Amino acid sequence: MVPVSELPTGRGRAGYSLIEILCVVGFLAMIAAIALPSLFRARNKSQATACIDQLRQLQAAQQQWIIETKPSASTKIKKKDLQPYFKNGQFPVCPSGGDYKLGTPSEQPECSLDKSEGHKL
């Protein structure tokens, strides 16, 4: 048996080779290319769902305001009319950056973003 002190040591490896590093970086890039589009779709879907939820809250506040004030059919509803019906008097904001449009008592609230993105009641 050969003592450990007499085994050939060579130069030894101080780190990873360039090829090994490039393989790892390439593998991580492929994983990111696969995962990122799914994450963006999930984020957009959750924002659209939150927007629809807030449109429902707007609609409920609008219905409550209509019951309390009995406005005429042509009355334009303003944001300040509905503010008391929200927590801390804060009017909801679309998480995707859209703007909520209020119409007359017979119209539903709408988001200014594209309806094909799911921002519609």
N, C-alpha and C positions, 0 to 999 in steps of 0.2 A: 504494500500500500504506500502511496506517495503522500508525504506530508503536505498540508494545505499551503504552506509557505513556498513550496517548490512547484506549484501548478503554474502553467503559463497564463499570464494575465493579459498580454497584448496591450493595446492602447486603452482599452476600456471604452464604454459608451458614456459620453457626457450628456447627451440629450437625444432628441428625436431627429430623424433625418428630414430633409425638405419634402421628400415624397410622402412620408407619413403625415406630416402637417398638412400638406395639400389635400390628401385623401380625407382627413377629418374635416377640413374646412369645406370641401366639396360635398361631403355627406350632410353637414349641417345646413348648407345652402339648399340642398334638395329638400330636406325636411321643412325648412322655412317656406320654400316655394309651394309646397303642398299645403301647409297649415295656414298661412296668412290669408288666402282668399276665403277660407271657411270662417276664420275669425272675423273678417270684415262683414261677411254675410250675416253672421250671428249678431254682430253689433247693430247693423242696420235693421234687422228684424226686431231686436229688442227695443230700439228707439221708436220704430213704427208702432209696436205694441203699447209703449208708454204714451205715445201721442194719441192713439185711439182711446186709451183710458182717460186721458185728460179731456178729450173731446166729449166723452160720456159725462164727465164731471161738469163740463161747461153746459151740456145739454140739460142736466139735472138742475143746475143753478138757474138756467134760463127758464125752465118750466116753473120753478119755485117763484122766480121774480114775476113771471106772467100771472101766476095765481094771486100773488100779493098785490100787484099794481093794476091789473086788468087794463093793459094798454090797448090802443086801437091796432088794427091789423097792419097799418102802414108805419107804425112807430119803429124807428131804428134803435136797436139795442146797443148800448155803449159798454165798454169794458168797466167803466166806473160804476155802472148800474149793478154789475154782477160781483164786484169785489167783496162786498160784505158776506157773500155766501161761501167764501174760501177761507181756509185757515190763515190766520194773521193778515187777512185782507190782501193776500198776494195772488194776482192773476196768474194762471198757469202759463208756462212757456214750453214750446215744443222742444224736445231734446235734440232734434236734428237741425234746429235753427230756423224752422218755419214760423209763420205768424198766424195766429188764430183770427179768423174773420167772423164777426157776428153780423147777422142780418136782421130781418124782421121777426116778430114772434112766430110766424109760420115756417121760417127757415131753420135748418139745423146749422150749428157752428161748423166751420170748415178750416182745414189747415191749408196754408198757401203752398205747401210742397206738392209735388206731383202725386196724383191719386194712384198711379200705377205702383208707387212705392209702398202703398198700404196705409197712407195717412188719410183715411176716410172712414166715417161711421158706416 
